[in-house]
């Protein structure tokens, strides 16, 4: 009941091995979570080769598992799944983590726990670099990473969602997508999507030569903007700040694999995935005014043509994704959605504009956004 996984704090690049076995506080429900050998072949599908359970544990907000899902081509993703203690929906929230971030803690786990607290089952897919497939050499792993595209990641996330929804007895014909940055771009490619809530997706179209200087300039500015986001949390005495140190991986192999994705971003693959989404699928897209990596106004024009969708433009740069208001507002919208739909109701009759208007009213009624604090005991 273990898997090989990169660590956020390793002494050397060659020793990034972690094995974690966690005993849950009470027995796992029979037939719900399987080890790789026990998962029926028909559940794995044609693309997934194996699933290794890293840990399963109880948390005040639900039952959480972390697994290594390996595809037939050798690509391996960390997948964290949560079944809420107080379930309000049988439709899972599915999301891919943002670029350069870890799925083991920090911002992504903060979001994961917030969704669990709302009563949604959650499927979070991390990055390829977080799991070391020891069946491949370092050279083979890097070569494989260099071929990754956003459509390939979206395909894999869909197959993982197929597996987990079947395994957990959730609705197989409906999914809610969320995501930030890379996660938003991948989220555009989710199948069976009934609602998407995305923030700061990467380039909508391939960049032009004249835009390259601005892209590089933003790469220099963003770290300083990130310091500003952290300072804002310090001044607000945000108790969640200490958990955000685990947001970014420092493992060299993971970072290198993430850098290989830059051509996919610059090629406008996120916009290509959005173009494949059915026009009447409702989405809420939140963009940041000074985000030079997102071609904000081009996304605005696309969303304006989608009758059930809404575009929101707010101040800030790309890293302002980490502003607590981003998660706070997402929580309000998904809470209203769960209330409007009911535990087992269909999404077909949901008035998404009414949901979003109700969320705006609820947000306006709050004098200060209250962020949901992660539990330090969750750290893997």
N, C-alpha and C positions, 0 to 999 in steps of 0.2 A: 504494500500500500504506500508506494513512494515513487517519486519521479525526479529526474535530474533537472535542476532549475538554476538559472543564474541568480546571483545574490546581489543585493544593492551595496553590500559592504564586504568586498573581498580583498585579500592581501595581494593577489596576483591574478592576471588574466587567465592563467592556465588552471587555476584552482577554483573556478566558480561553480562548485557543486553544492547543492543543498538537498537534503532529504528530510522531509517532514512527515511525521505520522502523528495525528492528533486524535485522541479518543473523545468522542462526543459525550455530552453529559447524560444522554439517554440513548437507547438503541435507535439506529436509523430505521425508518419505515421499510418494511420488507418489500423488496422488488422495486424500490425507487432509485437508489443509487447503486450502481454495479462497479466492480473492478473491471479492468479491460477485458479479462478472460470471460467474464460472465455476461457481457453485453451481447445479446443475440445479433447474429450477422446481419439480419434484415434491418436492424436499427442503425447499424453503422452506415449502410448505404454503399454505393459503388465507390465513393471517393475516400472515405475515412478508413484508415487501416487499423488503428487501435486507440484506446482511451486508457490512460493510466491515472488512477486516483492519487492525488498528492495529499489531500486531507479532507475530512468532513468534520464539521464542528457546529455545536449549538451556539447561538448568539441571541441576546434578548429580542432581536428583531426577526429572527427566523433561523432556518437551517441553511448553512453555507458549505458548499463544496468547491474545491479547486482541483482541476484535472488538466492533464497534458493530452491534447487531442492531436494525433498525428495522421496526416493524409498520405495517400498512396505515393505521392511524389516526394515524401520526406518532410514536407512543411509541418512544423509543430507549433501549436498555439496554446498559451495558457487560457483556460476557460474557468471563470468563477461564476457559479450558479447559486442563486438564493431563492428559497421558498419562504415566504413571509409567515411570521407567527400568527398574524391576523390578516388573512387573505381577503382582498376585496375584488379581485379580478382573476379570471382564468386565462387572460391574455398576457403573454410575457413581454417585458421591456427588453429589447436587444440593443446592445451598443458595443462598438469598437472603440478602444481607448485612443486618446489623442497622440499625436506624433511626439516621440522622444519621452513619453511618460510610462510609468510602471503601473501594472494592474494589481500590484501587491499592497499598495497603501496610498497615502496621500490623497490627492484630488479625486482620482478615479474611484477609490474605495469610499471616499466621502459621499460621492454621488450614488454609488451602489447601495450604501446603507440608507440613504435618503429615500430611494425608490422602494426598498424593502419596508421602510417605516410607513410608506403610503399604502402598503398592502399589495403591491405588484410582485409577481415572480420576476426575477431578473437574470439575464444571461449577459455577462461581460466577457468580451474576447480581447485578450491582450495582444502584444506584438510578438512576432516570430522570434526576435532576439532574446526574449525572456526565458525561453526553454532551449536547452542544448540537446540536439539530437545526436547522441554519441555514435549512432550508426553511420554518421557522415563525418568526414574529416573537416577541419576548419576551412580549408580551401573550398570543399564542396558546399559547406554551409554558406559561405560568403558568395559563391557563384549563384547559389539558389536564391539568396536574398537580393542579388543584383537584378534578378528577373521578375521581382514582385511588381505587380501593377495594382491599382485600386480596384479594377474589375475582378482580378484574381482574389484579392482579399474579400471583396463583397461576396463572391461565389462561395468562398470557404466559410464565411460567417453565416451565410444562408444554410449551408449543409450542417453546420454546428447547431444552428437554431432548429433545423428539422429534427436532428437527433435528440436534443434536450427536451423539446416540447413533447415528442412522443414518449420519451423516457419518464417524464414527470406528469404525464396525463393532462397536459395543458392544451389549449386550443391550437390546432395545427394549421388552421386556415386564416389566422389573424396574428399580427405582431405590431407592437408599438416600437418605433425607432427613436432613439435619442443619440446625440453625438456632438462632439466639438472638434473643430479643426479637421484633421484627417478622419476622425470618427464621423463627422458630418458628411464628408465626401463619400465615405464607404456607406453610410446610412442611406444615401440616395439610391443605392443599389439593392436595398433590402426587398425581398419578395414578400408577398402577403401582407403588405404594409397597410394598416388602417389609419394610422396617424404618425407623423414624424415631427420631432421637435429638435431643431438643429441650430448650432451656433458657429459662426465664423468658418464656413467651409473654405478649402483652398481654391486656387484659381479655377474660374469657370471655363476658360478657354486657354489655348496655348499662349504663353507670353510672347511679346514681340521684342526685337532687339532693343528698341527704344525704352522698354520698360525694365530692362535688366538692371540698370543702375539703381532705380528705385527699390527693386527687390533686394539688392545687396545692401543698400542704405538701411532698409528696415531691419535686416538681419543684425546690423550693428546696434540699432536703437532698441530692439526688443528686450535684451537683457536689462537695460536700464529701466524700461517700463515695468519689467517683472519686479525689480526692486521697489518700484513705486507701489505695486499691488501688495507686496509683503509689508511695506511700511504702513499702508492704510489699515491692514489687519492688526498690526502692532498698536497703532494709535487707537483702534477700536477695542483693544484688549480682547481680540478674538481668540477664544480658547482653542479653536480648531487649528491655529497656525502651526503649533508644534507637530501636528500630524502631516502637514504639507511638505515637510522635509523629505518624505519618502515618495514624492510625486515623480521625481526624475531618477532614471537609472544612471549609474556611473560606470557600469561594466563596459569596457572598450568594445567588445564584440557586439553588444546590443546597440551601442551608439553607431558603430560603423554600419550595421545592417539598416538602421533607421535612415542614415544619410543616403543610402542607396535609393531611397524612395523619392528623393528630390526631383529627378527627371519626371516621375509620374505626376507630381504636383504641378510642375512647370508646364506639362503637356496638356493641362486642363482636363484631366480624366474625371475629376469630380463633376464638372459641368456635363461631361458625356453621360455619366450615370444619372444625373438629374433629368437629362433629356429622355431617358428610357422610362422614367416614372410616369404612370398614368396621370393625366392632367387633373382628374377629379379627386386624386388622393390628397387629403388635407395635410398640410404641413405648416409649421410656424418656424420661420427662419429669422434668427436674430443676428444682425451684422454689426460690426464695429467700424465707426466712421473713419478712423485712421489706419485701418487694416489694409496695408498695401499688398498683402498676400491673398486677398480675396476677391478683387474686382467687384466691389460691393454694389455699385450701381447697375452692373450688368445682371447680377442676381436679382436686384430689385425689379428690373424690367421683366424678368422671367416669372417671378412670383406674382406680379401684377396681372399676368395672363392666366393665372390658375384660380378658378372661381372659389375654391374652398380653402385657400391658403392665405397666410398673412406674413408680411415682411415688417420687421421691426429694426430700425436703425438707432443705435445708441452710441455714446461717446466712448473713446478708448482705442487702444491698439490691440493686436492679436492676443497678447498675453492677458488682456483684461477678461478673457474667458474665466480666469481664476477669481474674479471679483465675486464676493459672496452673493451679490444680487442676482448673478446669472443662475446659480443653483436655486436660490430662493424663489425666483419667478417661475422656473421650471416646475418646482414642487407645487406651486399654486395652480398652474395650468393642469398638471396631471391629476391633482386632487379634484379639481372641478370636473375633469373628464371621467374619473371613476365615479363621482357622485351622479353625473348626468346619465351614465350608461347603466349603472347598477351592476350587481355581482355577476349575473349571467346573461345580461341583455346583449342585443346585437348592436354593432356600430352603424348599421345601415341608416337608422333613423336619428342618429345623433346630429344635432345642429352645432357644428363645430364653431361657427361664428358666435353663437350664444355662449358656448363654453369659453371662448377666448374673451368675450366681453365680460363674462362673470369673473374670469380670472383677473382682468384689468381692474374691475371694481374691488375685488378682494385685495389686490395689491395696493390700490390707492388707499384702502382703509387701514393698511398697516403703516404706522408711523416709522417703523424700523423693521427691516427684514430680519427674521430670526432664523439663523442657519442651524441645521441639524448637526449635532456634534458626533463625530465618530467615536467608537469605543476603543481605547488603547489596547484592550485585550484581544482585539481582532488581529493584530499584527502577526503575519505569518512567520 
